[in-house]
Amino acid sequence: MWIYPEKYGVIVIGGGHAGCEAAYVSAKKGVRTLLLTMNLDTIAKLSCNPSIGGTAKGHIVREIDAMGGIMGKIADQTSIHYRMLNASKGPAVQAPRAQVDRIAYQFEMKKTLEGIPNLEIKQGTVENILFENNSITGVTTLEGVTYEAESYVVASGTFLNGQIFIGHISFSGGRSGDKPSVGLSESLKKLGLKLGKLKTGTPPRIHKRSIDFSKVEIQPSDENVRFSFDEVKPLLSQTNCFITYTTEQTKEIIQKNLQKSALYSGKITGLGPRYCPSLEDKVVRFSHRDRHQVFLEPEGQNTSEYYLSGMSSSMSFDVQLEFIRSIKGLENAEIMRPAYAIEYDYALSGQIYSSLQTKLIDNLFLAGQINGTTGYEEAAGQGLIAGINAANKALKKEMLYLSRASSYLGVMIDDLISKDLLEPYRMFTSRAEHRLILRQDNALLRLFTYAYKEGLISEERYKEIQSQKELIEKEKQRLETTYKSLLGKKSSLSQILCHKEFDYQKLLQEYPLDVVDHGKEINNQIQIEINYAGYISRQEKEIAKFEYLDKINIPKNFTYDKIIGLRNEAKEKLKKFLPENLSVASRLAGISPADISILMIMLKKNGA
Ligand SMILES: Cc1cc2nc3c(=O)[nH]c(=O)nc-3n(C[C@H](O)[C@H](O)[C@H](O)COP(=O)(O)OP(=O)(O)OC[C@H]3O[C@@H](n4cnc5c(N)ncnc54)[C@H](O)[C@@H]3O)c2cc1C
């Protein structure tokens, strides 16, 4: 096998959403990086719906952007329809979502990555992983080349042993139109990684000319929604999406054809996402419902394909055509691509640290769908962290750790390292216990110091954000002093706001918040911080209570078996997950506060 003459700092395997983000940040940190992917024409391909963001996912994209990542910028450049979801609800759950032009998104991502110094992109399918003494020494490709690096990120998505299902038809594939990754899956097993099976599905795409637009509702694009905190010039004009509904007839067609579903005929064994069910799942599980919503979303500006959001299915093609034609406005639908389900291998939980480094192999990091998640944003978020840490490994620097209190990124990774996954993991706002603090609007203020420390934003940008932060604090202080003088004795803003005699609206009229106008973004921050000061301060106190557990590290070779008083069930769980600190240990299912107290005593005895 020919060995490529140059050695890299980091090799990223897979040019999906995790891989692009990992390669981008690794190169941005000054590390020579190689992005190795099966097909250069499918870099950043949106395998399912051509949309980025949404509830909690939009928060992740904003955090990626705040950390100096790329997803939000490409989404803004190629958006064709924006929504601010939950706009009428509180700031914690508001989230941006964009319909993007599928092909433009891919091409813009590829073009951007091609222009990044230190980053090389090569087409190649990794078939084998070479390793020695707990360390990977190189990867070999189907094309007959061995590439070597200091550290490696595997971001192979739904491709590991991928098997596609359309009714009774089944064939191997990484996603529709792509080959599966078989050698890599076997190679990961040889390294000692334990793999399981999950599944997901995608809806059909139909031709625009076959939609009766007079029968469907229009959903126009929202104004002033963006992902990136930087000024990004949109490249495309905005367009409409549409909404329609299934009918009683749709339900009947599905019920009488359930045996033609790969899912219900027992052909698929892997578990799928409960919250993103197939249409047949919805009909069976919510049989009392008369109808289900269907979003008609254009796939781009240079295509007539429409994505039918909410209609994912593993039914045979003939049944798909029948049930789609039973939907209002789709009576003459012309299917261009059928819906399908896919089953694939993923790495079982308990095998990675919060840095996304594997516990087994020192210079191997995993990111994206391979860790059991689903979704482009979840994948990109992990890619960002794995890319930063693989680069840090190559540079012999400390790993980056983001706590649950810092970000949705921290929440997601903490969940991945401390929970058994029973289905593909998707982010929700309900997963974040401190969600009033982890808002999409303040992602930059929460994360810019990490981004700066990791060399992902410039000093100039750092100072600019720092001064914005100071301005907000100063303005909060000014308002506090003003209000305090009005109410007398109360000492903090949260106490003032919680005071029973306090009439906030009246006070606002007398002392309007915009007395000093700092611009829309900053005024908005001040307004939210003040409106929710009581709740925010309560969440801050809770965070402080747990923060000290984060700092009590558990050594990698810690022996749980010898600890007297620790229950056997707790020992088994701790040995399986090998938590890196007491905070992670405290969140493992089945670990009690008493177990944590015993552990704390033992760790303190050992000098922790
Ligand atoms: C049918 C289907 C339905 C889906 N439905 C949903 C949904 O409803 N909701 C949702 O949020 N998400 C859905 N997804 C998931 C979404 O596509 C993924 O979560 C996301 O793309 C994962 O990103 P990733 O970077 O981990 O992997 P991917 O985007 O899958 O990218 C993997 C990359 O790795 C490359 N690769 C694989 N093996 C090798 C190898 N051996 N050598 C070199 N390169 C390799 C591939 O070519 C590809 O570029 C669906 C995916 C599919 C396929």
The ligand as an SDF file (V2000), in Angstrom:
LIG
                    3D

 53 58  0  0  0  0  0  0  0  0999 V2000
  -32.7740    8.4260    5.1960 C   0  0  0  0  0  0  0  0  0  0  0  0
  -32.3430    9.4380    6.2040 C   0  0  0  0  0  0  0  0  0  0  0  0
  -33.2810   10.0810    6.9490 C   0  0  0  0  0  0  0  0  0  0  0  0
  -32.9290   11.0180    7.9030 C   0  0  0  0  0  0  0  0  0  0  0  0
  -33.8980   11.6470    8.6160 N   0  0  0  0  0  0  0  0  0  0  0  0
  -33.5770   12.6090    9.4940 C   0  0  0  0  0  0  0  0  0  0  0  0
  -34.5800   13.3250   10.1800 C   0  0  0  0  0  0  0  0  0  0  0  0
  -35.7490   13.0880   10.0030 O   0  0  0  0  0  0  0  0  0  0  0  0
  -34.2200   14.2600   11.0750 N   0  0  0  0  0  0  0  0  0  0  0  0
  -32.9240   14.5400   11.2880 C   0  0  0  0  0  0  0  0  0  0  0  0
  -32.6450   15.4140   12.0950 O   0  0  0  0  0  0  0  0  0  0  0  0
  -31.9730   13.8800   10.6490 N   0  0  0  0  0  0  0  0  0  0  0  0
  -32.2670   12.9300    9.7520 C   0  0  0  0  0  0  0  0  0  0  0  0
  -31.3000   12.2510    9.0980 N   0  0  0  0  0  0  0  0  0  0  0  0
  -30.0240   12.3110    9.6420 C   0  0  0  0  0  0  0  0  0  0  0  0
  -29.0710   13.3010    9.0930 C   0  0  0  0  0  0  0  0  0  0  0  0
  -28.9020   13.1270    7.7310 O   0  0  0  0  0  0  0  0  0  0  0  0
  -27.8380   12.9520    9.8350 C   0  0  0  0  0  0  0  0  0  0  0  0
  -28.0870   13.0570   11.2270 O   0  0  0  0  0  0  0  0  0  0  0  0
  -26.6760   13.8310    9.5500 C   0  0  0  0  0  0  0  0  0  0  0  0
  -26.4680   13.9400    8.1840 O   0  0  0  0  0  0  0  0  0  0  0  0
  -25.4850   13.1960   10.2470 C   0  0  0  0  0  0  0  0  0  0  0  0
  -24.3610   13.8980    9.9400 O   0  0  0  0  0  0  0  0  0  0  0  0
  -22.9810   13.1690    9.9310 P   0  0  0  0  0  0  0  0  0  0  0  0
  -21.9880   14.2060    9.5990 O   0  0  0  0  0  0  0  0  0  0  0  0
  -22.8030   12.3940   11.1620 O   0  0  0  0  0  0  0  0  0  0  0  0
  -23.0710   12.1060    8.7490 O   0  0  0  0  0  0  0  0  0  0  0  0
  -23.5330   12.1940    7.2400 P   0  0  0  0  0  0  0  0  0  0  0  0
  -24.1640   13.4780    6.9270 O   0  0  0  0  0  0  0  0  0  0  0  0
  -24.2780   10.9370    6.9970 O   0  0  0  0  0  0  0  0  0  0  0  0
  -22.1430   12.1550    6.4760 O   0  0  0  0  0  0  0  0  0  0  0  0
  -21.2800   11.0620    6.5340 C   0  0  0  0  0  0  0  0  0  0  0  0
  -20.1530   11.2830    5.5620 C   0  0  0  0  0  0  0  0  0  0  0  0
  -19.1650   10.2960    5.7620 O   0  0  0  0  0  0  0  0  0  0  0  0
  -18.7080    9.8180    4.5090 C   0  0  0  0  0  0  0  0  0  0  0  0
  -18.1880    8.4750    4.7470 N   0  0  0  0  0  0  0  0  0  0  0  0
  -18.8280    7.4230    5.3020 C   0  0  0  0  0  0  0  0  0  0  0  0
  -17.9990    6.3750    5.3860 N   0  0  0  0  0  0  0  0  0  0  0  0
  -16.8140    6.7720    4.8800 C   0  0  0  0  0  0  0  0  0  0  0  0
  -15.5750    6.1300    4.6780 C   0  0  0  0  0  0  0  0  0  0  0  0
  -15.3920    4.8640    5.0100 N   0  0  0  0  0  0  0  0  0  0  0  0
  -14.5690    6.8360    4.1250 N   0  0  0  0  0  0  0  0  0  0  0  0
  -14.7320    8.1170    3.7680 C   0  0  0  0  0  0  0  0  0  0  0  0
  -15.8910    8.7780    3.9300 N   0  0  0  0  0  0  0  0  0  0  0  0
  -16.9120    8.1040    4.4780 C   0  0  0  0  0  0  0  0  0  0  0  0
  -19.9370    9.8910    3.6260 C   0  0  0  0  0  0  0  0  0  0  0  0
  -19.5890    9.9200    2.2840 O   0  0  0  0  0  0  0  0  0  0  0  0
  -20.5590   11.2090    4.1150 C   0  0  0  0  0  0  0  0  0  0  0  0
  -19.9910   12.2960    3.4290 O   0  0  0  0  0  0  0  0  0  0  0  0
  -31.6050   11.3020    8.1210 C   0  0  0  0  0  0  0  0  0  0  0  0
  -30.6360   10.6380    7.3560 C   0  0  0  0  0  0  0  0  0  0  0  0
  -31.0070    9.7330    6.4040 C   0  0  0  0  0  0  0  0  0  0  0  0
  -29.9570    9.0420    5.5820 C   0  0  0  0  0  0  0  0  0  0  0  0
  1  2  1  0
  2  3  1  0
  2 52  2  0
  3  4  2  0
  4  5  1  0
  4 50  1  0
  5  6  2  0
  6  7  1  0
  6 13  1  0
  7  8  2  0
  7  9  1  0
  9 10  1  0
 10 11  2  0
 10 12  1  0
 12 13  2  0
 13 14  1  0
 14 15  1  0
 14 50  1  0
 15 16  1  0
 16 17  1  0
 16 18  1  0
 18 19  1  0
 18 20  1  0
 20 21  1  0
 20 22  1  0
 22 23  1  0
 23 24  1  0
 24 25  2  0
 24 26  1  0
 24 27  1  0
 27 28  1  0
 28 29  2  0
 28 30  1  0
 28 31  1  0
 31 32  1  0
 32 33  1  0
 33 34  1  0
 33 48  1  0
 34 35  1  0
 35 36  1  0
 35 46  1  0
 36 37  1  0
 36 45  1  0
 37 38  2  0
 38 39  1  0
 39 40  1  0
 39 45  2  0
 40 41  1  0
 40 42  2  0
 42 43  1  0
 43 44  2  0
 44 45  1  0
 46 47  1  0
 46 48  1  0
 48 49  1  0
 50 51  2  0
 51 52  1  0
 52 53  1  0
M  END
$$$$
